[in-house]
Amino acid sequence: MASSDPASILIVGPAWIGDMVMAQSLFKVLKQRNPHVRLDVLASPWTLPLLSRMPEVDNTIEMPLGHGALDFGTRRKLGEFLSGIGYEQAIVLPNSFKSALVPAFAGIPERTGWRGEMRYFLINDIRLLSKRRYPKMVQRYLALAYPPDAALPEKYPWPALRVDPLAIPQLLTKFALSDERPVLILCPGAEFGPAKRWPEAYFAQVAAQKIAEGWQVWLLGSAKDQPVAQSICDLVPSASRAHCLNLAGVTRLDEAIDLMSMASAVVSNDSGLMHVAAALARPMVVVYGSTSPDFTPPLADAVKVLSVPVDCGPCFKRECPKGHLRCLNDLLPERVLRALDELVVQSPATLLG
């Protein structure tokens, strides 16, 4: 360990689930560079279950404010409380002004982050982002572990979430699930907006085909995704519907992680759960609409990324500005089914073994 390496670092984590999964690559690199470093993460409450599955994280601190709230007073009190811990460095992953306040109030001597939202006096190790040099979100996180302008290693560790195998039998009982058929998990939601959501009828066609082949289908997502997931189940032929189970909004995030680990395959939009599935190394087909896999790809090997090239994309809009949503509507279920077949070549009986 070099004498300049900090012994304790406070990470101000991102608010989105997918971004927090990708941040694990940074945590892994920091531990590789100094196995004895203390890594504490200040995080939104909905991301804490993820951090509990990352062995690199020593402690978590819940951010008491909701997403977007400024509240100088609360941030000052939290910073003053954290000042007693003696962090030597803070790494601030979000680019917002407010995200840099707590480390500054805590008096952490080295505060590292990208330039953003007029926070020159809050971040004193400020980095200027080259999007050409760091085209991927995960690279932008990783770069903050190194001195400015240092070259990133060609290979870097991917996220890998821990699973609780003892919880799985309890979850099967709790949600009345069976492990007698291979499991296809569908993740039809996307917090960002409808321009990232593949049509419900297409998800239903994939579900119906895999059920006919002897699989079962579980749909995972947040409470906001519950209506979309239920619509997919309702579109599956009635004779197959008993094998299509809507768990969106029913499971906690830690439960979803353990259930996801049981999947023989996953089909997902570009979403937080897509990154969770990648961090569990599940065979996965990912459908991209308004966003780009060049920026936030799933960090895993057994992945098929599908998209349709359109002259207006990727637009990174929440809703299709032209109203046709061709980037998703033109991506037909047959392509996803072919990709699944290429990923999962075993028979259902083999998959269960």
Secondary structure per residue as TSV (DSSP state, phi and psi in degrees):
chain	resnum	aa	ss	phi	psi
A	1	M	-	360.0	124.6
A	2	A	-	-68.2	149.2
A	3	S	T	-63.8	-22.1
A	4	S	T	-83.5	-9.7
A	5	D	S	-69.7	129.8
A	6	P	-	-67.6	144.4
A	7	A	S	-86.1	-20.9
A	8	S	E	-145.9	133.2
A	9	I	E	-129.6	134.4
A	10	L	E	-99.6	122.1
A	11	I	E	-99.1	125.8
A	12	V	E	-90.2	108.7
A	13	G	-	-81.8	160.1
A	14	P	-	-73.4	159.0
A	15	A	S	-83.9	-26.3
A	16	W	S	-84.6	144.4
A	17	I	H	-61.6	-47.7
A	18	G	H	-61.2	-40.0
A	19	D	H	-65.8	-37.2
A	20	M	H	-67.4	-35.8
A	21	V	H	-61.1	-47.2
A	22	M	H	-63.5	-29.6
A	23	A	H	-63.6	-19.5
A	24	Q	H	-61.4	-29.4
A	25	S	H	-60.4	-39.5
A	26	L	H	-63.3	-45.9
A	27	F	H	-58.6	-41.7
A	28	K	H	-63.8	-42.7
A	29	V	H	-65.6	-42.2
A	30	L	H	-60.3	-39.5
A	31	K	H	-71.3	-33.5
A	32	Q	H	-65.4	-40.1
A	33	R	H	-71.5	-31.9
A	34	N	-	-150.7	94.0
A	35	P	T	-59.9	-19.4
A	36	H	T	-94.6	-0.9
A	37	V	-	-67.1	141.7
A	38	R	E	-89.8	122.2
A	39	L	E	-111.6	113.1
A	40	D	E	-111.8	142.4
A	41	V	E	-122.2	124.0
A	42	L	E	-88.1	119.3
A	43	A	E	-144.5	155.8
A	44	S	-	-66.8	148.9
A	45	P	G	-59.2	-32.4
A	46	W	G	-73.1	-13.4
A	47	T	G	-97.9	-7.5
A	48	L	H	-59.5	-38.0
A	49	P	H	-60.1	-31.1
A	50	L	H	-64.9	-45.9
A	51	L	H	-64.6	-29.7
A	52	S	T	-67.7	-15.9
A	53	R	T	-100.7	10.7
A	54	M	-	-113.4	107.2
A	55	P	T	-65.0	-16.0
A	56	E	T	-73.8	-20.6
A	57	V	-	-86.4	123.7
A	58	D	-	-83.9	-41.9
A	59	N	E	-146.4	151.9
A	60	T	E	-119.0	146.9
A	61	I	E	-126.3	122.1
A	62	E	E	-78.5	127.3
A	63	M	-	-75.0	117.6
A	64	P	-	-77.3	-2.0
A	65	L	S	-105.5	146.3
A	66	G	-	-71.5	165.5
A	67	H	T	-60.4	124.2
A	68	G	T	96.9	-14.7
A	69	A	-	-75.7	135.9
A	70	L	-	-87.9	-67.0
A	71	D	-	45.3	75.4
A	72	F	H	-54.7	-40.4
A	73	G	H	-62.1	-46.4
A	74	T	H	-65.6	-40.6
A	75	R	H	-66.0	-37.2
A	76	R	H	-65.6	-44.6
A	77	K	H	-61.9	-41.6
A	78	L	H	-65.3	-42.1
A	79	G	H	-62.4	-42.6
A	80	E	H	-63.2	-37.6
A	81	F	H	-64.2	-44.6
A	82	L	H	-71.7	-17.9
A	83	S	T	-62.1	-25.9
A	84	G	T	-74.8	-12.0
A	85	I	T	-79.5	-30.0
A	86	G	-	83.6	36.5
A	87	Y	-	-60.1	140.9
A	88	E	S	-93.4	-23.6
A	89	Q	E	-146.9	147.4
A	90	A	E	-120.5	138.3
A	91	I	E	-117.0	117.1
A	92	V	E	-103.5	109.2
A	93	L	-	-80.3	-42.0
A	94	P	S	-68.8	155.7
A	95	N	-	-96.2	7.1
A	96	S	S	-79.8	157.5
A	97	F	S	-61.9	-47.3
A	98	K	G	-65.8	-29.5
A	99	S	G	-68.2	-19.6
A	100	A	G	-92.0	-3.4
A	101	L	H	-70.7	-46.8
A	102	V	H	-60.0	-48.0
A	103	P	H	-60.2	-35.1
A	104	A	H	-68.4	-45.0
A	105	F	H	-63.0	-28.7
A	106	A	T	-77.9	-9.1
A	107	G	T	68.8	28.2
A	108	I	-	-68.7	124.7
A	109	P	S	-64.6	-37.2
A	110	E	E	-115.8	119.7
A	111	R	E	-125.0	108.4
A	112	T	E	-104.1	137.0
A	113	G	E	-178.8	168.8
A	114	W	E	-79.3	151.2
A	115	R	-	-63.6	135.3
A	116	G	-	-177.8	142.3
A	117	E	T	49.6	46.3
A	118	M	T	52.9	52.8
A	119	R	-	-116.5	36.2
A	120	Y	T	-57.2	-37.7
A	121	F	T	-85.6	-11.9
A	122	L	T	-92.9	-35.8
A	123	I	-	-104.4	116.5
A	124	N	S	-102.3	-6.6
A	125	D	E	-116.2	74.3
A	126	I	E	-91.6	134.9
A	127	R	E	-112.6	144.1
A	128	L	-	-99.6	119.5
A	129	L	-	-79.1	128.3
A	130	S	-	-104.1	107.2
A	131	K	T	-65.1	-27.3
A	132	R	T	-71.4	-39.0
A	133	R	T	-74.3	-35.9
A	134	Y	-	-123.9	75.0
A	135	P	-	-71.0	-23.4
A	136	K	S	-99.6	146.2
A	137	M	H	-57.0	-44.0
A	138	V	H	-62.7	-33.6
A	139	Q	H	-66.6	-34.9
A	140	R	H	-68.7	-33.3
A	141	Y	H	-69.9	-48.0
A	142	L	H	-60.8	-36.7
A	143	A	G	-60.3	-26.1
A	144	L	G	-75.1	-8.5
A	145	A	G	-83.7	-11.8
A	146	Y	S	-116.8	163.9
A	147	P	-	-60.9	157.6
A	148	P	T	-54.7	137.8
A	149	D	T	69.3	6.7
A	150	A	-	-70.1	145.2
A	151	A	-	-74.7	136.3
A	152	L	-	-78.8	148.8
A	153	P	-	-64.8	146.6
A	154	E	S	-61.6	-38.4
A	155	K	S	-111.3	133.4
A	156	Y	-	-135.6	157.6
A	157	P	-	-70.3	137.2
A	158	W	-	-88.6	157.5
A	159	P	-	-57.9	145.0
A	160	A	-	-149.7	101.8
A	161	L	-	-81.9	143.2
A	162	R	-	-79.2	142.8
A	163	V	-	-110.8	146.1
A	164	D	-	-100.4	95.5
A	165	P	T	-65.4	-26.2
A	166	L	T	-70.3	-22.2
A	167	A	H	-80.3	-20.6
A	168	I	H	-63.4	-47.5
A	169	P	H	-58.7	-35.7
A	170	Q	H	-67.2	-37.1
A	171	L	H	-69.3	-38.7
A	172	L	H	-60.3	-40.2
A	173	T	H	-70.9	-45.3
A	174	K	H	-58.8	-41.1
A	175	F	T	-104.0	12.1
A	176	A	T	54.1	49.3
A	177	L	-	-102.6	157.1
A	178	S	-	-119.0	147.8
A	179	D	-	-110.0	23.4
A	180	E	S	-83.7	-16.6
A	181	R	S	-119.8	150.3
A	182	P	-	-60.9	149.6
A	183	V	E	-107.6	124.9
A	184	L	E	-102.7	120.2
A	185	I	E	-100.0	130.0
A	186	L	E	-107.7	135.3
A	187	C	E	-120.9	86.1
A	188	P	-	-87.6	-2.5
A	189	G	-	-91.8	171.8
A	190	A	-	-166.6	113.6
A	191	E	T	-59.4	-30.7
A	192	F	T	-60.9	-38.9
A	193	G	-	151.3	174.1
A	194	P	G	-65.3	-20.6
A	195	A	G	-72.5	-2.1
A	196	K	G	-110.3	3.2
A	197	R	-	-106.3	117.6
A	198	W	-	-63.6	145.3
A	199	P	-	-56.8	142.3
A	200	E	H	-60.5	-39.5
A	201	A	H	-62.4	-32.8
A	202	Y	H	-70.7	-43.9
A	203	F	H	-57.2	-42.2
A	204	A	H	-64.0	-38.1
A	205	Q	H	-64.5	-40.4
A	206	V	H	-64.1	-44.9
A	207	A	H	-60.1	-46.7
A	208	A	H	-61.9	-41.3
A	209	Q	H	-65.4	-44.1
A	210	K	H	-69.6	-34.6
A	211	I	H	-63.8	-40.4
A	212	A	H	-63.0	-26.2
A	213	E	T	-86.5	0.4
A	214	G	T	105.1	9.0
A	215	W	-	-92.2	173.6
A	216	Q	E	-123.2	158.9
A	217	V	E	-125.5	127.0
A	218	W	E	-115.0	133.6
A	219	L	E	-105.7	126.0
A	220	L	-	-115.5	151.0
A	221	G	-	167.6	-175.2
A	222	S	-	-85.8	177.3
A	223	A	G	-60.4	-31.9
A	224	K	G	-66.3	-25.4
A	225	D	G	-86.7	-6.5
A	226	Q	H	-57.9	-46.1
A	227	P	H	-63.3	-40.0
A	228	V	H	-64.2	-44.2
A	229	A	H	-64.3	-39.1
A	230	Q	H	-67.1	-36.7
A	231	S	H	-61.3	-39.0
A	232	I	H	-63.7	-46.5
A	233	C	H	-60.5	-40.0
A	234	D	H	-67.4	-25.5
A	235	L	H	-82.5	-14.3
A	236	V	S	-71.6	139.1
A	237	P	-	-51.4	141.8
A	238	S	G	-56.8	-34.1
A	239	A	G	-66.7	-21.6
A	240	S	G	-104.3	-6.9
A	241	R	G	-64.5	-25.3
A	242	A	G	-63.9	-19.7
A	243	H	G	-100.6	11.7
A	244	C	E	-119.9	111.6
A	245	L	E	-118.1	125.6
A	246	N	E	-91.5	107.8
A	247	L	-	-107.4	6.7
A	248	A	T	-64.2	129.9
A	249	G	T	78.8	-1.9
A	250	V	T	-99.1	-38.0
A	251	T	S	-91.4	148.6
A	252	R	-	-74.2	164.7
A	253	L	H	-63.4	-40.2
A	254	D	H	-65.3	-35.1
A	255	E	H	-67.3	-39.6
A	256	A	H	-62.2	-37.3
A	257	I	H	-61.4	-47.4
A	258	D	H	-66.9	-39.1
A	259	L	H	-67.5	-39.3
A	260	M	H	-59.9	-32.6
A	261	S	T	-65.0	-17.6
A	262	M	T	-85.7	-6.7
A	263	A	-	-70.1	134.9
A	264	S	S	-79.1	-23.6
A	265	A	E	-163.4	159.1
A	266	V	E	-134.4	141.2
A	267	V	E	-122.0	126.6
A	268	S	E	-143.9	151.2
A	269	N	E	-73.8	174.5
A	270	D	S	-72.0	98.8
A	271	S	S	-149.7	176.3
A	272	G	H	-60.6	-41.8
A	273	L	H	-66.9	-26.4
A	274	M	H	-60.8	-43.9
A	275	H	H	-68.3	-33.7
A	276	V	H	-62.3	-47.5
A	277	A	H	-60.2	-40.5
A	278	A	H	-62.9	-41.0
A	279	A	H	-71.5	-10.9
A	280	L	T	-102.2	3.2
A	281	A	T	58.0	39.6
A	282	R	-	-85.0	138.0
A	283	P	-	-57.5	128.9
A	284	M	E	-147.2	139.9
A	285	V	E	-107.2	126.4
A	286	V	E	-115.7	130.1
A	287	V	E	-102.7	123.2
A	288	Y	-	-108.1	136.0
A	289	G	S	-113.5	-96.9
A	290	S	S	-78.0	-11.5
A	291	T	S	-105.9	-178.7
A	292	S	-	-128.3	135.5
A	293	P	T	-69.3	-11.8
A	294	D	T	-70.3	-21.1
A	295	F	T	-99.3	-48.5
A	296	T	S	-131.0	65.6
A	297	P	-	-73.8	156.6
A	298	P	-	-67.9	129.3
A	299	L	-	-92.6	80.3
A	300	A	S	-161.5	164.6
A	301	D	S	-87.9	-47.1
A	302	A	S	-84.5	66.8
A	303	V	E	-134.5	138.2
A	304	K	E	-115.8	118.5
A	305	V	E	-98.8	123.6
A	306	L	E	-118.4	137.6
A	307	S	-	-155.7	166.5
A	308	V	-	-118.4	120.8
A	309	P	-	-68.7	127.0
A	310	V	-	-131.2	151.8
A	311	D	T	-70.0	-12.8
A	312	C	T	-106.0	9.9
A	313	G	-	-132.7	168.8
A	314	P	-	-74.5	133.0
A	315	C	-	-95.7	-16.2
A	316	F	-	57.3	30.7
A	317	K	-	-97.2	153.2
A	318	R	S	-70.7	-37.0
A	319	E	S	-126.0	149.1
A	320	C	-	-63.0	116.2
A	321	P	T	-66.9	-18.3
A	322	K	T	-103.5	-7.0
A	323	G	S	81.5	-3.1
A	324	H	-	-99.5	-23.0
A	325	L	-	51.7	39.0
A	326	R	H	-62.0	-30.9
A	327	C	H	-60.5	-23.8
A	328	L	H	-108.3	-42.6
A	329	N	H	-64.8	-28.9
A	330	D	T	-85.9	-2.8
A	331	L	S	-95.3	98.2
A	332	L	-	-83.6	155.4
A	333	P	H	-57.2	-29.3
A	334	E	H	-59.9	-35.3
A	335	R	H	-66.3	-41.5
A	336	V	H	-66.2	-42.1
A	337	L	H	-64.1	-39.8
A	338	R	H	-63.3	-42.4
A	339	A	H	-64.2	-39.2
A	340	L	H	-61.8	-43.3
A	341	D	H	-62.6	-36.2
A	342	E	H	-70.1	-33.5
A	343	L	H	-77.4	-41.3
A	344	V	-	-115.4	91.2
A	345	V	-	-90.5	-12.2
A	346	Q	S	-75.1	159.6
A	347	S	-	-74.5	160.4
A	348	P	H	-54.2	-38.4
A	349	A	H	-63.7	-40.1
A	350	T	H	-65.9	-38.3
A	351	L	H	-61.2	-36.9
A	352	L	H	-70.6	-24.5
A	353	G	-	-79.7	360.0
